[in-house]
Amino acid sequence: MSAIDIGALDRRLVLQEPSETDDGMGGVIRDYVAVTTLWARVTPLSARGDSEAERLGAALRLRIVIRFRGDVTTRHRLVDGAHIYRIVAVRESGRRRFLEIDAEERQD
């Protein structure tokens, strides 16, 4: 990744992690809970047609850059209002100054 100015992180995203709670009948309810809000740069990369569970839609690929943190994994997701970004890959960048995230957003 080329050098980035910290001022380029101009979007507020919510980092969420998965959470499971007992449903009282021997199963679990899976959901996501907010971990923190952070500044990010979101860059669209590509889009492709997609079908999931017999629904037509599109999958958008994005590159998201945030300040480095060591606790972000592919189990997490990022949320920007109604947009939910599933984390596909995470790598450090800029000598651990930034975290570069490959993400997908599904649109129906």
CORFEN-V965421 format. One line per field, one symbol per residue. ss: DSSP state (A for helix, B for strand, O for the rest). phi: phi as a letter, one per 30 degrees, with the letter a starting at -180 (. if undefined). burial: 1 if it has 24 or more other ideal C-beta (glycine too) atoms within 12 Angstrom, else 0. Layout:
ss->???
phi->???
burial->???
//
This chain:
ss->OOOOOAAAOOBBBBBBBBBBBBOOOOOBBBBBBBBBBBBBBBBBBBBBBBBBOOBBBBBBBBBBBBBOOOOOOOOOBBBBOOBBBBBBBBBBBOOOOBBBBBBBBBBO
phi->.debdedddcbcccdbbdbbbdcibjcbccabbdcacbdbccbdcabbdabbhicdabcccbcccbddbdccbdddbcbbiddccddcabbdbihidbccbcbbbcbc
burial->000100000000111100000000000000000000011111100000000000000011111111100001000111110011111101000000011111111100
//
